[in-house]
Amino acid sequence: QVQLVESGGGLVQPGGSLRLSCEASGIIFSRVVMGWYRQRPGKQRELIARIGSRGSAYYADSVKGRFTLSRESAQNTVTLQMNSLKFEDTAVYYCNAYDVLANGRDVDYWGQGTQVTVSS
């Protein structure tokens, strides 16, 4: 059974920092692409960062230069360091694992989501 367990959300002032972590179990961590999505109020869920098995990372323009995604294979964990947070970063953040199974089918796994609120 695949589980993605997120932690680290909360309330922070503009300009502050938060760190989100996602621990994966039940998957071959070295094979999957790990990512973070967010869903802002009234908006669709959007990809903000993802990292491949070899550590190459992609960032959405809205977070580039402020957020850093890393993966720690020994702990089956990815960490999203969020700096210089803005009001518009307020959202529910979801951890995602993208895998391609042996039968060729691709599948997305999701965490339960963690709330990040940027407010003064």
C-alpha positions in Angstrom: 0.0 0.0 0.0 1.4 3.3 -1.1 1.5 6.1 1.5 2.7 9.7 1.2 2.8 11.4 4.5 3.3 15.2 4.5 4.3 17.4 7.4 5.5 20.9 8.0 2.6 23.2 6.9 1.4 26.0 9.1 1.0 29.8 9.4 3.8 32.1 8.5 4.2 35.8 7.9 5.1 37.2 4.5 8.8 36.9 3.8 9.1 34.0 6.2 10.1 30.4 5.5 8.5 26.9 5.9 9.8 23.5 5.2 7.5 20.7 3.9 8.4 17.1 4.1 6.9 14.0 2.4 7.8 10.5 3.4 6.9 7.8 1.0 6.3 4.1 1.7 5.1 1.2 -0.4 6.9 2.4 -3.6 10.3 1.9 -5.2 11.5 5.4 -4.2 14.5 5.3 -6.5 12.2 4.9 -9.5 9.5 7.5 -9.0 9.4 11.2 -9.8 8.4 13.1 -6.7 6.7 16.4 -6.7 4.7 19.0 -4.9 1.4 20.5 -6.1 -0.7 23.2 -4.5 -4.3 24.3 -4.7 -5.0 27.8 -3.9 -8.6 28.9 -3.0 -10.8 29.0 -6.1 -8.0 27.7 -8.3 -7.0 24.4 -9.9 -4.3 22.2 -8.5 -1.0 23.2 -10.0 2.5 21.7 -10.2 5.1 23.8 -8.4 8.1 21.6 -8.2 9.2 18.0 -9.0 12.4 16.1 -8.9 13.5 13.1 -10.8 15.3 10.0 -9.5 18.6 11.4 -10.4 18.0 14.7 -8.6 17.2 17.0 -11.5 14.5 19.5 -10.4 11.8 21.5 -12.2 10.2 24.6 -10.7 7.2 26.6 -11.7 8.0 30.2 -12.5 5.9 31.4 -9.6 8.3 29.7 -7.1 11.6 29.6 -8.9 14.4 31.1 -6.9 12.4 30.9 -3.6 11.6 27.2 -3.3 14.1 24.3 -3.3 13.1 20.7 -3.6 15.4 17.9 -2.5 15.2 14.2 -2.1 16.8 11.9 0.5 16.8 8.4 -0.8 17.9 6.8 2.4 14.8 8.2 4.1 12.4 7.9 1.2 11.7 11.6 1.7 11.5 14.8 -0.3 11.7 18.2 1.3 10.4 21.5 -0.1 12.2 24.5 1.4 10.0 27.5 0.9 11.6 30.9 1.4 10.4 34.5 0.9 6.8 33.4 1.2 4.1 35.6 -0.3 0.4 36.0 0.4 -0.3 34.2 -2.9 1.6 31.1 -1.7 -1.3 30.4 0.6 -2.7 27.0 -0.5 -3.1 23.3 0.4 0.1 21.6 -0.7 0.1 18.0 -1.9 2.9 15.6 -2.2 2.9 13.5 -5.4 4.7 10.4 -6.6 4.6 9.6 -10.3 5.4 6.0 -11.2 5.4 3.9 -14.3 4.6 0.3 -13.5 6.0 -2.9 -15.0 2.9 -3.2 -17.3 3.6 0.3 -18.7 0.7 1.9 -16.9 1.5 5.2 -15.2 0.0 6.1 -11.9 -0.1 9.1 -9.6 -0.1 8.8 -5.8 -1.1 11.7 -3.5 -0.6 12.7 0.0 -3.5 14.0 2.1 -2.4 17.7 1.8 -1.1 20.2 4.2 -2.2 23.8 4.6 0.2 26.6 4.2 -1.1 30.1 5.2 0.9 33.2 4.6 -0.7 36.1 6.6 0.4 39.1 8.6 
